[in-house]
Amino acid sequence: MNLAELHPRLAGRWAGRKHLWLEDQPTPQGTSASALLIAPAAKGCFLRFEYSWAHQEAEHEGLLIVGHDDKRLRATAVWIDSWHMRERVMHLQGSIDAQGAISLLGAYRAPIGPDLGWRIGIMKTGPDDLRIVMHDISPEGDKTLAVRADYRRER
């Protein structure tokens, strides 16, 4: 599926809850309300995901911009977040499947040791429901849930 087909399925305002896991804990260490705006960007060449959330009583926001190379069937993205990334920009690559699920993979500098992978998955879970899931990926390839945000389209 290409971005032109995704725009009408995803564009609009969404509200939900964001859950944050730290250090492979079985339950989230933070849960907050989250607002999400999905809109076309750069005359429809990209899709913009702009969101807000809170952690430890501090407000945060993030922005994911997704593009798609229709010839190569490859998605590309940039991601920033005031808590996760702070002053850095993450570049990601991946795909958009036939159902419109977006799968992106990037990497970030670990405090100690080799870089860690970061996976972002975005999928509709119902006609008016959307889920964004983010995983840390160890150098050995082990995935650890870091974020799950469940949204419902606002009417």
Rosetta constraint file for C-alpha pairs under 8 A:
AtomPair CA 1 CA 5 HARMONIC 6.46 0.50
AtomPair CA 1 CA 6 HARMONIC 7.25 0.50
AtomPair CA 1 CA 96 HARMONIC 6.10 0.50
AtomPair CA 1 CA 97 HARMONIC 5.96 0.50
AtomPair CA 1 CA 98 HARMONIC 4.97 0.50
AtomPair CA 1 CA 99 HARMONIC 6.96 0.50
AtomPair CA 1 CA 100 HARMONIC 5.77 0.50
AtomPair CA 2 CA 6 HARMONIC 6.49 0.50
AtomPair CA 2 CA 68 HARMONIC 6.66 0.50
AtomPair CA 2 CA 70 HARMONIC 6.59 0.50
AtomPair CA 2 CA 96 HARMONIC 7.20 0.50
AtomPair CA 2 CA 100 HARMONIC 7.96 0.50
AtomPair CA 3 CA 7 HARMONIC 6.06 0.50
AtomPair CA 3 CA 44 HARMONIC 7.94 0.50
AtomPair CA 3 CA 45 HARMONIC 7.51 0.50
AtomPair CA 3 CA 46 HARMONIC 7.09 0.50
AtomPair CA 3 CA 47 HARMONIC 7.08 0.50
AtomPair CA 3 CA 67 HARMONIC 7.33 0.50
AtomPair CA 3 CA 68 HARMONIC 6.51 0.50
AtomPair CA 4 CA 8 HARMONIC 7.80 0.50
AtomPair CA 4 CA 44 HARMONIC 7.22 0.50
AtomPair CA 5 CA 9 HARMONIC 7.32 0.50
AtomPair CA 6 CA 10 HARMONIC 6.08 0.50
AtomPair CA 6 CA 100 HARMONIC 6.50 0.50
AtomPair CA 7 CA 11 HARMONIC 5.40 0.50
AtomPair CA 7 CA 39 HARMONIC 7.28 0.50
AtomPair CA 7 CA 40 HARMONIC 6.63 0.50
AtomPair CA 7 CA 47 HARMONIC 7.21 0.50
AtomPair CA 10 CA 38 HARMONIC 6.39 0.50
AtomPair CA 10 CA 39 HARMONIC 7.86 0.50
AtomPair CA 11 CA 37 HARMONIC 7.44 0.50
AtomPair CA 11 CA 38 HARMONIC 4.74 0.50
AtomPair CA 11 CA 39 HARMONIC 4.98 0.50
AtomPair CA 11 CA 40 HARMONIC 7.28 0.50
AtomPair CA 12 CA 37 HARMONIC 5.84 0.50
AtomPair CA 12 CA 38 HARMONIC 5.35 0.50
AtomPair CA 12 CA 39 HARMONIC 6.45 0.50
AtomPair CA 12 CA 153 HARMONIC 7.26 0.50
AtomPair CA 12 CA 154 HARMONIC 7.71 0.50
AtomPair CA 13 CA 35 HARMONIC 7.52 0.50
AtomPair CA 13 CA 36 HARMONIC 5.88 0.50
AtomPair CA 13 CA 37 HARMONIC 4.64 0.50
AtomPair CA 13 CA 38 HARMONIC 6.50 0.50
AtomPair CA 13 CA 153 HARMONIC 6.08 0.50
AtomPair CA 13 CA 154 HARMONIC 5.61 0.50
AtomPair CA 14 CA 35 HARMONIC 5.92 0.50
AtomPair CA 14 CA 36 HARMONIC 4.94 0.50
AtomPair CA 14 CA 37 HARMONIC 6.19 0.50
AtomPair CA 14 CA 38 HARMONIC 7.96 0.50
AtomPair CA 14 CA 151 HARMONIC 5.73 0.50
AtomPair CA 14 CA 152 HARMONIC 5.41 0.50
AtomPair CA 14 CA 153 HARMONIC 4.35 0.50
AtomPair CA 14 CA 154 HARMONIC 5.24 0.50
AtomPair CA 15 CA 33 HARMONIC 7.60 0.50
AtomPair CA 15 CA 34 HARMONIC 5.94 0.50
AtomPair CA 15 CA 35 HARMONIC 4.62 0.50
AtomPair CA 15 CA 36 HARMONIC 6.16 0.50
AtomPair CA 15 CA 151 HARMONIC 5.16 0.50
AtomPair CA 15 CA 152 HARMONIC 5.51 0.50
AtomPair CA 15 CA 153 HARMONIC 6.50 0.50
AtomPair CA 15 CA 154 HARMONIC 6.50 0.50
AtomPair CA 16 CA 33 HARMONIC 5.84 0.50
AtomPair CA 16 CA 34 HARMONIC 5.20 0.50
AtomPair CA 16 CA 35 HARMONIC 6.37 0.50
AtomPair CA 16 CA 149 HARMONIC 6.97 0.50
AtomPair CA 16 CA 150 HARMONIC 5.47 0.50
AtomPair CA 16 CA 151 HARMONIC 4.12 0.50
AtomPair CA 16 CA 152 HARMONIC 6.07 0.50
AtomPair CA 17 CA 31 HARMONIC 6.73 0.50
AtomPair CA 17 CA 32 HARMONIC 5.54 0.50
AtomPair CA 17 CA 33 HARMONIC 4.55 0.50
AtomPair CA 17 CA 34 HARMONIC 5.21 0.50
AtomPair CA 17 CA 149 HARMONIC 5.59 0.50
AtomPair CA 17 CA 150 HARMONIC 5.64 0.50
AtomPair CA 17 CA 151 HARMONIC 6.71 0.50
AtomPair CA 18 CA 31 HARMONIC 5.56 0.50
AtomPair CA 18 CA 32 HARMONIC 5.42 0.50
AtomPair CA 18 CA 33 HARMONIC 6.23 0.50
AtomPair CA 18 CA 34 HARMONIC 5.88 0.50
AtomPair CA 18 CA 53 HARMONIC 6.92 0.50
AtomPair CA 18 CA 147 HARMONIC 7.01 0.50
AtomPair CA 18 CA 148 HARMONIC 5.86 0.50
AtomPair CA 18 CA 149 HARMONIC 4.12 0.50
AtomPair CA 18 CA 150 HARMONIC 6.62 0.50
AtomPair CA 19 CA 28 HARMONIC 5.84 0.50
AtomPair CA 19 CA 29 HARMONIC 7.61 0.50
AtomPair CA 19 CA 30 HARMONIC 5.74 0.50
AtomPair CA 19 CA 31 HARMONIC 4.44 0.50
AtomPair CA 19 CA 32 HARMONIC 6.76 0.50
AtomPair CA 19 CA 147 HARMONIC 5.60 0.50
AtomPair CA 19 CA 148 HARMONIC 5.23 0.50
AtomPair CA 19 CA 149 HARMONIC 6.06 0.50
AtomPair CA 20 CA 28 HARMONIC 5.25 0.50
AtomPair CA 20 CA 29 HARMONIC 5.81 0.50
AtomPair CA 20 CA 30 HARMONIC 5.04 0.50
AtomPair CA 20 CA 31 HARMONIC 6.30 0.50
AtomPair CA 20 CA 146 HARMONIC 5.77 0.50
AtomPair CA 20 CA 147 HARMONIC 4.74 0.50
AtomPair CA 20 CA 148 HARMONIC 6.83 0.50
AtomPair CA 21 CA 25 HARMONIC 6.36 0.50
AtomPair CA 21 CA 27 HARMONIC 6.86 0.50
AtomPair CA 21 CA 28 HARMONIC 4.48 0.50
AtomPair CA 21 CA 29 HARMONIC 5.38 0.50
AtomPair CA 21 CA 30 HARMONIC 7.01 0.50
AtomPair CA 21 CA 145 HARMONIC 6.57 0.50
AtomPair CA 21 CA 146 HARMONIC 4.68 0.50
AtomPair CA 21 CA 147 HARMONIC 6.15 0.50
AtomPair CA 22 CA 28 HARMONIC 7.32 0.50
AtomPair CA 22 CA 29 HARMONIC 6.43 0.50
AtomPair CA 22 CA 146 HARMONIC 6.39 0.50
AtomPair CA 24 CA 144 HARMONIC 6.06 0.50
AtomPair CA 24 CA 145 HARMONIC 7.10 0.50
AtomPair CA 24 CA 146 HARMONIC 7.89 0.50
AtomPair CA 25 CA 29 HARMONIC 7.85 0.50
AtomPair CA 30 CA 55 HARMONIC 6.24 0.50
AtomPair CA 30 CA 56 HARMONIC 7.51 0.50
AtomPair CA 31 CA 54 HARMONIC 7.92 0.50
AtomPair CA 31 CA 55 HARMONIC 7.51 0.50
AtomPair CA 32 CA 53 HARMONIC 6.20 0.50
AtomPair CA 32 CA 54 HARMONIC 5.69 0.50
AtomPair CA 32 CA 55 HARMONIC 7.09 0.50
AtomPair CA 33 CA 53 HARMONIC 6.04 0.50
AtomPair CA 33 CA 54 HARMONIC 7.21 0.50
AtomPair CA 34 CA 51 HARMONIC 6.86 0.50
AtomPair CA 34 CA 52 HARMONIC 5.42 0.50
AtomPair CA 34 CA 53 HARMONIC 4.61 0.50
AtomPair CA 34 CA 54 HARMONIC 7.64 0.50
AtomPair CA 34 CA 149 HARMONIC 7.80 0.50
AtomPair CA 35 CA 51 HARMONIC 5.47 0.50
AtomPair CA 35 CA 52 HARMONIC 5.40 0.50
AtomPair CA 35 CA 53 HARMONIC 6.99 0.50
AtomPair CA 36 CA 49 HARMONIC 6.76 0.50
AtomPair CA 36 CA 50 HARMONIC 5.65 0.50
AtomPair CA 36 CA 51 HARMONIC 4.28 0.50
AtomPair CA 36 CA 52 HARMONIC 6.72 0.50
AtomPair CA 36 CA 151 HARMONIC 7.85 0.50
AtomPair CA 37 CA 48 HARMONIC 7.79 0.50
AtomPair CA 37 CA 49 HARMONIC 5.86 0.50
AtomPair CA 37 CA 50 HARMONIC 5.18 0.50
AtomPair CA 37 CA 51 HARMONIC 6.30 0.50
AtomPair CA 38 CA 47 HARMONIC 6.98 0.50
AtomPair CA 38 CA 48 HARMONIC 5.50 0.50
AtomPair CA 38 CA 49 HARMONIC 4.66 0.50
AtomPair CA 38 CA 50 HARMONIC 6.44 0.50
AtomPair CA 39 CA 47 HARMONIC 5.84 0.50
AtomPair CA 39 CA 48 HARMONIC 5.24 0.50
AtomPair CA 39 CA 49 HARMONIC 6.87 0.50
AtomPair CA 40 CA 44 HARMONIC 4.81 0.50
AtomPair CA 40 CA 45 HARMONIC 7.24 0.50
AtomPair CA 40 CA 46 HARMONIC 5.81 0.50
AtomPair CA 40 CA 47 HARMONIC 4.54 0.50
AtomPair CA 40 CA 48 HARMONIC 5.87 0.50
AtomPair CA 41 CA 45 HARMONIC 6.34 0.50
AtomPair CA 41 CA 46 HARMONIC 5.01 0.50
AtomPair CA 41 CA 47 HARMONIC 5.59 0.50
AtomPair CA 41 CA 48 HARMONIC 5.97 0.50
AtomPair CA 42 CA 46 HARMONIC 6.22 0.50
AtomPair CA 45 CA 67 HARMONIC 6.62 0.50
AtomPair CA 45 CA 68 HARMONIC 8.00 0.50
AtomPair CA 46 CA 65 HARMONIC 6.50 0.50
AtomPair CA 46 CA 66 HARMONIC 5.48 0.50
AtomPair CA 46 CA 67 HARMONIC 4.67 0.50
AtomPair CA 46 CA 68 HARMONIC 7.44 0.50
AtomPair CA 47 CA 65 HARMONIC 5.74 0.50
AtomPair CA 47 CA 66 HARMONIC 5.19 0.50
AtomPair CA 47 CA 67 HARMONIC 6.58 0.50
AtomPair CA 48 CA 63 HARMONIC 7.12 0.50
AtomPair CA 48 CA 64 HARMONIC 5.94 0.50
AtomPair CA 48 CA 65 HARMONIC 4.62 0.50
AtomPair CA 48 CA 66 HARMONIC 6.51 0.50
AtomPair CA 49 CA 63 HARMONIC 5.64 0.50
AtomPair CA 49 CA 64 HARMONIC 5.02 0.50
AtomPair CA 49 CA 65 HARMONIC 6.27 0.50
AtomPair CA 50 CA 61 HARMONIC 7.52 0.50
AtomPair CA 50 CA 62 HARMONIC 5.89 0.50
AtomPair CA 50 CA 63 HARMONIC 4.55 0.50
AtomPair CA 50 CA 64 HARMONIC 6.54 0.50
AtomPair CA 51 CA 61 HARMONIC 5.55 0.50
AtomPair CA 51 CA 62 HARMONIC 5.33 0.50
AtomPair CA 51 CA 63 HARMONIC 6.42 0.50
AtomPair CA 52 CA 59 HARMONIC 7.30 0.50
AtomPair CA 52 CA 60 HARMONIC 5.64 0.50
AtomPair CA 52 CA 61 HARMONIC 4.14 0.50
AtomPair CA 52 CA 62 HARMONIC 6.37 0.50
AtomPair CA 53 CA 59 HARMONIC 5.99 0.50
AtomPair CA 53 CA 60 HARMONIC 5.26 0.50
AtomPair CA 53 CA 61 HARMONIC 6.12 0.50
AtomPair CA 54 CA 58 HARMONIC 5.39 0.50
AtomPair CA 54 CA 59 HARMONIC 4.41 0.50
AtomPair CA 54 CA 60 HARMONIC 5.48 0.50
AtomPair CA 55 CA 59 HARMONIC 6.69 0.50
AtomPair CA 55 CA 60 HARMONIC 7.43 0.50
AtomPair CA 60 CA 81 HARMONIC 7.42 0.50
AtomPair CA 60 CA 82 HARMONIC 5.58 0.50
AtomPair CA 60 CA 83 HARMONIC 6.38 0.50
AtomPair CA 61 CA 81 HARMONIC 5.81 0.50
AtomPair CA 61 CA 82 HARMONIC 5.69 0.50
AtomPair CA 61 CA 83 HARMONIC 7.78 0.50
AtomPair CA 62 CA 79 HARMONIC 7.46 0.50
AtomPair CA 62 CA 80 HARMONIC 5.52 0.50
AtomPair CA 62 CA 81 HARMONIC 3.93 0.50
AtomPair CA 62 CA 82 HARMONIC 6.21 0.50
AtomPair CA 63 CA 79 HARMONIC 5.79 0.50
AtomPair CA 63 CA 80 HARMONIC 5.40 0.50
AtomPair CA 63 CA 81 HARMONIC 6.36 0.50
AtomPair CA 64 CA 77 HARMONIC 6.81 0.50
AtomPair CA 64 CA 78 HARMONIC 5.79 0.50
AtomPair CA 64 CA 79 HARMONIC 4.45 0.50
AtomPair CA 64 CA 80 HARMONIC 6.57 0.50
AtomPair CA 65 CA 77 HARMONIC 5.37 0.50
AtomPair CA 65 CA 78 HARMONIC 5.46 0.50
AtomPair CA 65 CA 79 HARMONIC 6.59 0.50
AtomPair CA 66 CA 75 HARMONIC 6.87 0.50
AtomPair CA 66 CA 76 HARMONIC 5.81 0.50
AtomPair CA 66 CA 77 HARMONIC 4.35 0.50
AtomPair CA 66 CA 78 HARMONIC 6.87 0.50
AtomPair CA 67 CA 75 HARMONIC 5.62 0.50
AtomPair CA 67 CA 76 HARMONIC 5.18 0.50
AtomPair CA 67 CA 77 HARMONIC 6.01 0.50
AtomPair CA 68 CA 73 HARMONIC 7.00 0.50
AtomPair CA 68 CA 74 HARMONIC 5.72 0.50
AtomPair CA 68 CA 75 HARMONIC 4.28 0.50
AtomPair CA 68 CA 76 HARMONIC 6.10 0.50
AtomPair CA 68 CA 95 HARMONIC 7.98 0.50
AtomPair CA 69 CA 73 HARMONIC 5.59 0.50
AtomPair CA 69 CA 74 HARMONIC 5.25 0.50
AtomPair CA 69 CA 75 HARMONIC 6.23 0.50
AtomPair CA 69 CA 76 HARMONIC 7.85 0.50
AtomPair CA 70 CA 74 HARMONIC 6.93 0.50
AtomPair CA 73 CA 95 HARMONIC 6.90 0.50
AtomPair CA 73 CA 96 HARMONIC 7.88 0.50
AtomPair CA 74 CA 93 HARMONIC 7.15 0.50
AtomPair CA 74 CA 94 HARMONIC 5.92 0.50
AtomPair CA 74 CA 95 HARMONIC 5.16 0.50
AtomPair CA 74 CA 96 HARMONIC 7.48 0.50
AtomPair CA 75 CA 93 HARMONIC 5.60 0.50
AtomPair CA 75 CA 94 HARMONIC 4.90 0.50
AtomPair CA 75 CA 95 HARMONIC 4.73 0.50
AtomPair CA 75 CA 96 HARMONIC 6.51 0.50
AtomPair CA 75 CA 104 HARMONIC 7.45 0.50
AtomPair CA 76 CA 91 HARMONIC 7.55 0.50
AtomPair CA 76 CA 92 HARMONIC 5.70 0.50
AtomPair CA 76 CA 93 HARMONIC 4.43 0.50
AtomPair CA 76 CA 94 HARMONIC 6.30 0.50
AtomPair CA 76 CA 95 HARMONIC 7.92 0.50
AtomPair CA 76 CA 104 HARMONIC 7.55 0.50
AtomPair CA 77 CA 91 HARMONIC 5.85 0.50
AtomPair CA 77 CA 92 HARMONIC 5.01 0.50
AtomPair CA 77 CA 93 HARMONIC 6.26 0.50
AtomPair CA 77 CA 104 HARMONIC 7.57 0.50
AtomPair CA 78 CA 89 HARMONIC 6.62 0.50
AtomPair CA 78 CA 90 HARMONIC 5.55 0.50
AtomPair CA 78 CA 91 HARMONIC 4.65 0.50
AtomPair CA 78 CA 92 HARMONIC 6.09 0.50
AtomPair CA 79 CA 89 HARMONIC 5.91 0.50
AtomPair CA 79 CA 90 HARMONIC 5.15 0.50
AtomPair CA 79 CA 91 HARMONIC 6.61 0.50
AtomPair CA 79 CA 92 HARMONIC 7.74 0.50
AtomPair CA 80 CA 84 HARMONIC 7.78 0.50
AtomPair CA 80 CA 85 HARMONIC 5.83 0.50
AtomPair CA 80 CA 86 HARMONIC 7.23 0.50
AtomPair CA 80 CA 88 HARMONIC 6.96 0.50
AtomPair CA 80 CA 89 HARMONIC 5.37 0.50
AtomPair CA 80 CA 90 HARMONIC 6.59 0.50
AtomPair CA 81 CA 85 HARMONIC 5.14 0.50
AtomPair CA 81 CA 86 HARMONIC 6.04 0.50
AtomPair CA 82 CA 86 HARMONIC 4.67 0.50
AtomPair CA 82 CA 87 HARMONIC 7.75 0.50
AtomPair CA 85 CA 89 HARMONIC 6.83 0.50
AtomPair CA 85 CA 90 HARMONIC 7.60 0.50
AtomPair CA 90 CA 106 HARMONIC 6.57 0.50
AtomPair CA 90 CA 107 HARMONIC 7.02 0.50
AtomPair CA 90 CA 108 HARMONIC 7.09 0.50
AtomPair CA 91 CA 106 HARMONIC 5.90 0.50
AtomPair CA 91 CA 107 HARMONIC 7.78 0.50
AtomPair CA 92 CA 104 HARMONIC 5.70 0.50
AtomPair CA 92 CA 105 HARMONIC 5.07 0.50
AtomPair CA 92 CA 106 HARMONIC 4.32 0.50
AtomPair CA 92 CA 107 HARMONIC 7.73 0.50
AtomPair CA 93 CA 104 HARMONIC 5.19 0.50
AtomPair CA 93 CA 105 HARMONIC 5.42 0.50
AtomPair CA 93 CA 106 HARMONIC 6.69 0.50
AtomPair CA 94 CA 102 HARMONIC 7.52 0.50
AtomPair CA 94 CA 103 HARMONIC 5.40 0.50
AtomPair CA 94 CA 104 HARMONIC 4.30 0.50
AtomPair CA 94 CA 105 HARMONIC 6.01 0.50
AtomPair CA 95 CA 102 HARMONIC 5.90 0.50
AtomPair CA 95 CA 103 HARMONIC 5.42 0.50
AtomPair CA 95 CA 104 HARMONIC 6.64 0.50
AtomPair CA 96 CA 100 HARMONIC 5.64 0.50
AtomPair CA 96 CA 101 HARMONIC 5.47 0.50
AtomPair CA 96 CA 102 HARMONIC 4.49 0.50
AtomPair CA 96 CA 103 HARMONIC 6.39 0.50
AtomPair CA 97 CA 101 HARMONIC 5.43 0.50
AtomPair CA 97 CA 102 HARMONIC 6.72 0.50
AtomPair CA 100 CA 123 HARMONIC 6.98 0.50
AtomPair CA 100 CA 124 HARMONIC 7.81 0.50
AtomPair CA 101 CA 121 HARMONIC 7.26 0.50
AtomPair CA 101 CA 122 HARMONIC 5.68 0.50
AtomPair CA 101 CA 123 HARMONIC 4.51 0.50
AtomPair CA 101 CA 124 HARMONIC 7.04 0.50
AtomPair CA 102 CA 120 HARMONIC 7.91 0.50
AtomPair CA 102 CA 121 HARMONIC 5.62 0.50
AtomPair CA 102 CA 122 HARMONIC 5.01 0.50
AtomPair CA 102 CA 123 HARMONIC 6.46 0.50
AtomPair CA 103 CA 119 HARMONIC 7.31 0.50
AtomPair CA 103 CA 120 HARMONIC 5.98 0.50
AtomPair CA 103 CA 121 HARMONIC 4.64 0.50
AtomPair CA 103 CA 122 HARMONIC 6.63 0.50
AtomPair CA 104 CA 119 HARMONIC 5.64 0.50
AtomPair CA 104 CA 120 HARMONIC 5.13 0.50
AtomPair CA 104 CA 121 HARMONIC 6.37 0.50
AtomPair CA 105 CA 117 HARMONIC 7.07 0.50
AtomPair CA 105 CA 118 HARMONIC 5.77 0.50
AtomPair CA 105 CA 119 HARMONIC 4.57 0.50
AtomPair CA 105 CA 120 HARMONIC 6.50 0.50
AtomPair CA 106 CA 117 HARMONIC 5.76 0.50
AtomPair CA 106 CA 118 HARMONIC 5.10 0.50
AtomPair CA 106 CA 119 HARMONIC 6.39 0.50
AtomPair CA 107 CA 115 HARMONIC 6.43 0.50
AtomPair CA 107 CA 116 HARMONIC 5.50 0.50
AtomPair CA 107 CA 117 HARMONIC 4.17 0.50
AtomPair CA 107 CA 118 HARMONIC 5.31 0.50
AtomPair CA 108 CA 115 HARMONIC 5.57 0.50
AtomPair CA 108 CA 116 HARMONIC 5.50 0.50
AtomPair CA 108 CA 117 HARMONIC 6.40 0.50
AtomPair CA 108 CA 118 HARMONIC 7.20 0.50
AtomPair CA 109 CA 114 HARMONIC 7.19 0.50
AtomPair CA 109 CA 115 HARMONIC 4.59 0.50
AtomPair CA 109 CA 116 HARMONIC 6.37 0.50
AtomPair CA 110 CA 114 HARMONIC 6.33 0.50
AtomPair CA 110 CA 115 HARMONIC 5.14 0.50
AtomPair CA 110 CA 116 HARMONIC 5.96 0.50
AtomPair CA 114 CA 139 HARMONIC 6.87 0.50
AtomPair CA 115 CA 139 HARMONIC 7.15 0.50
AtomPair CA 116 CA 136 HARMONIC 6.83 0.50
AtomPair CA 116 CA 137 HARMONIC 5.76 0.50
AtomPair CA 116 CA 138 HARMONIC 5.48 0.50
AtomPair CA 116 CA 139 HARMONIC 6.08 0.50
AtomPair CA 117 CA 136 HARMONIC 5.79 0.50
AtomPair CA 117 CA 137 HARMONIC 4.45 0.50
AtomPair CA 117 CA 138 HARMONIC 6.38 0.50
AtomPair CA 117 CA 139 HARMONIC 7.35 0.50
AtomPair CA 118 CA 134 HARMONIC 6.96 0.50
AtomPair CA 118 CA 135 HARMONIC 5.69 0.50
AtomPair CA 118 CA 136 HARMONIC 4.86 0.50
AtomPair CA 118 CA 137 HARMONIC 5.80 0.50
AtomPair CA 119 CA 133 HARMONIC 7.98 0.50
AtomPair CA 119 CA 134 HARMONIC 5.42 0.50
AtomPair CA 119 CA 135 HARMONIC 5.10 0.50
AtomPair CA 119 CA 136 HARMONIC 6.62 0.50
AtomPair CA 119 CA 137 HARMONIC 7.37 0.50
AtomPair CA 120 CA 132 HARMONIC 7.04 0.50
AtomPair CA 120 CA 133 HARMONIC 5.78 0.50
AtomPair CA 120 CA 134 HARMONIC 4.55 0.50
AtomPair CA 120 CA 135 HARMONIC 6.75 0.50
AtomPair CA 121 CA 131 HARMONIC 7.98 0.50
AtomPair CA 121 CA 132 HARMONIC 5.64 0.50
AtomPair CA 121 CA 133 HARMONIC 5.14 0.50
AtomPair CA 121 CA 134 HARMONIC 6.37 0.50
AtomPair CA 122 CA 130 HARMONIC 7.30 0.50
AtomPair CA 122 CA 131 HARMONIC 5.80 0.50
AtomPair CA 122 CA 132 HARMONIC 4.55 0.50
AtomPair CA 122 CA 133 HARMONIC 6.56 0.50
AtomPair CA 123 CA 130 HARMONIC 5.81 0.50
AtomPair CA 123 CA 131 HARMONIC 5.49 0.50
AtomPair CA 123 CA 132 HARMONIC 6.68 0.50
AtomPair CA 124 CA 128 HARMONIC 7.69 0.50
AtomPair CA 124 CA 129 HARMONIC 5.75 0.50
AtomPair CA 124 CA 130 HARMONIC 4.33 0.50
AtomPair CA 124 CA 131 HARMONIC 6.25 0.50
AtomPair CA 125 CA 129 HARMONIC 5.28 0.50
AtomPair CA 125 CA 130 HARMONIC 5.44 0.50
AtomPair CA 125 CA 131 HARMONIC 6.56 0.50
AtomPair CA 126 CA 130 HARMONIC 7.04 0.50
AtomPair CA 128 CA 152 HARMONIC 5.60 0.50
AtomPair CA 128 CA 153 HARMONIC 5.13 0.50
AtomPair CA 129 CA 150 HARMONIC 7.32 0.50
AtomPair CA 129 CA 151 HARMONIC 5.65 0.50
AtomPair CA 129 CA 152 HARMONIC 4.59 0.50
AtomPair CA 129 CA 153 HARMONIC 6.34 0.50
AtomPair CA 130 CA 150 HARMONIC 5.93 0.50
AtomPair CA 130 CA 151 HARMONIC 5.08 0.50
AtomPair CA 130 CA 152 HARMONIC 6.38 0.50
AtomPair CA 130 CA 153 HARMONIC 7.92 0.50
AtomPair CA 131 CA 148 HARMONIC 7.07 0.50
AtomPair CA 131 CA 149 HARMONIC 5.62 0.50
AtomPair CA 131 CA 150 HARMONIC 4.59 0.50
AtomPair CA 131 CA 151 HARMONIC 6.19 0.50
AtomPair CA 132 CA 147 HARMONIC 7.73 0.50
AtomPair CA 132 CA 148 HARMONIC 5.79 0.50
AtomPair CA 132 CA 149 HARMONIC 5.14 0.50
AtomPair CA 132 CA 150 HARMONIC 6.63 0.50
AtomPair CA 133 CA 145 HARMONIC 7.72 0.50
AtomPair CA 133 CA 146 HARMONIC 7.74 0.50
AtomPair CA 133 CA 147 HARMONIC 5.52 0.50
AtomPair CA 133 CA 148 HARMONIC 4.50 0.50
AtomPair CA 133 CA 149 HARMONIC 6.44 0.50
AtomPair CA 134 CA 145 HARMONIC 6.38 0.50
AtomPair CA 134 CA 146 HARMONIC 5.55 0.50
AtomPair CA 134 CA 147 HARMONIC 4.89 0.50
AtomPair CA 134 CA 148 HARMONIC 6.50 0.50
AtomPair CA 135 CA 143 HARMONIC 5.94 0.50
AtomPair CA 135 CA 144 HARMONIC 5.31 0.50
AtomPair CA 135 CA 145 HARMONIC 4.55 0.50
AtomPair CA 135 CA 146 HARMONIC 5.04 0.50
AtomPair CA 135 CA 147 HARMONIC 6.84 0.50
AtomPair CA 136 CA 143 HARMONIC 5.63 0.50
AtomPair CA 136 CA 144 HARMONIC 5.14 0.50
AtomPair CA 136 CA 145 HARMONIC 6.48 0.50
AtomPair CA 136 CA 146 HARMONIC 6.28 0.50
AtomPair CA 137 CA 141 HARMONIC 5.61 0.50
AtomPair CA 137 CA 142 HARMONIC 5.43 0.50
AtomPair CA 137 CA 143 HARMONIC 4.52 0.50
AtomPair CA 137 CA 144 HARMONIC 6.40 0.50
AtomPair CA 138 CA 142 HARMONIC 5.18 0.50
AtomPair CA 138 CA 143 HARMONIC 6.58 0.50
